[in-house]
Amino acid sequence: MSDIDARLVARMGAAVAALPEPEQAVFVLHAIDEYDYATVAARLGVDLAEVERLLASALVLLARHLAGDGADEGPVRNGA
């Protein structure tokens, strides 16, 4: 893995770790563990619309975090 790839992986990991818990749980279950929306909803005890909302929120927050320099950014939050 190149230095650039390693830095991107580290930044992405930090961005995911900084997500609020509900967004992080949905993102990890869907994007990393590869569960479908219905399975994520069942595992978390929420409806499908909430999974969609939380995943959309997570993607926006991740994009914001990664658009910065990635260094020493605190937790990402809605409205940040």
C-alpha positions in Angstrom: 0.0 0.0 0.0 1.4 3.4 -0.9 1.7 6.2 1.6 -1.2 8.1 -0.1 -3.4 5.0 0.1 -2.4 4.5 3.8 -3.2 8.1 4.6 -6.6 7.8 2.9 -7.5 4.7 4.7 -6.5 6.3 8.0 -8.5 9.4 7.2 -11.5 7.3 6.3 -11.2 5.3 9.5 -11.0 8.5 11.5 -14.0 10.0 9.7 -16.1 6.9 10.4 -15.0 6.8 14.0 -16.0 10.4 14.4 -19.6 9.9 13.1 -22.4 10.1 15.6 -23.3 6.7 16.9 -26.6 6.1 14.9 -24.9 7.2 11.6 -21.8 5.1 12.4 -23.8 2.0 13.1 -25.9 2.2 9.9 -22.8 3.1 7.8 -20.7 0.2 9.2 -23.5 -2.4 8.9 -24.4 -1.4 5.3 -21.1 -0.2 3.7 -18.6 -2.3 5.5 -20.5 -5.4 6.7 -22.6 -5.3 3.5 -26.0 -5.9 5.1 -29.0 -4.7 3.0 -31.2 -1.9 4.4 -33.9 -4.3 5.7 -31.3 -6.3 7.7 -29.8 -3.1 9.1 -33.2 -1.9 10.1 -34.0 -5.1 11.8 -30.7 -5.3 13.6 -31.0 -1.7 14.9 -34.8 -1.8 15.6 -35.6 1.1 13.3 -37.7 1.4 10.1 -36.3 1.4 6.6 -36.8 5.2 6.2 -34.6 5.8 9.3 -31.9 3.6 7.8 -32.0 5.6 4.6 -32.0 8.9 6.5 -29.1 7.9 8.7 -27.0 6.5 5.8 -27.6 9.8 3.8 -26.6 11.8 6.9 -23.5 9.6 7.3 -22.4 10.1 3.7 -22.8 13.9 4.0 -20.8 14.0 7.2 -18.1 11.7 5.8 -17.8 13.9 2.7 -17.4 17.0 4.9 -14.8 15.4 7.1 -12.8 14.1 4.1 -13.0 17.5 2.3 -11.0 19.0 5.1 -7.3 18.2 5.7 -8.3 15.2 7.9 -5.9 16.2 10.7 -7.2 16.5 14.2 -10.8 17.1 13.2 -13.2 16.4 16.1 -16.4 14.5 15.8 -18.4 15.2 12.8 -21.9 16.4 13.5 -25.0 17.4 11.6 -25.0 21.1 10.8 -21.2 21.3 11.3 
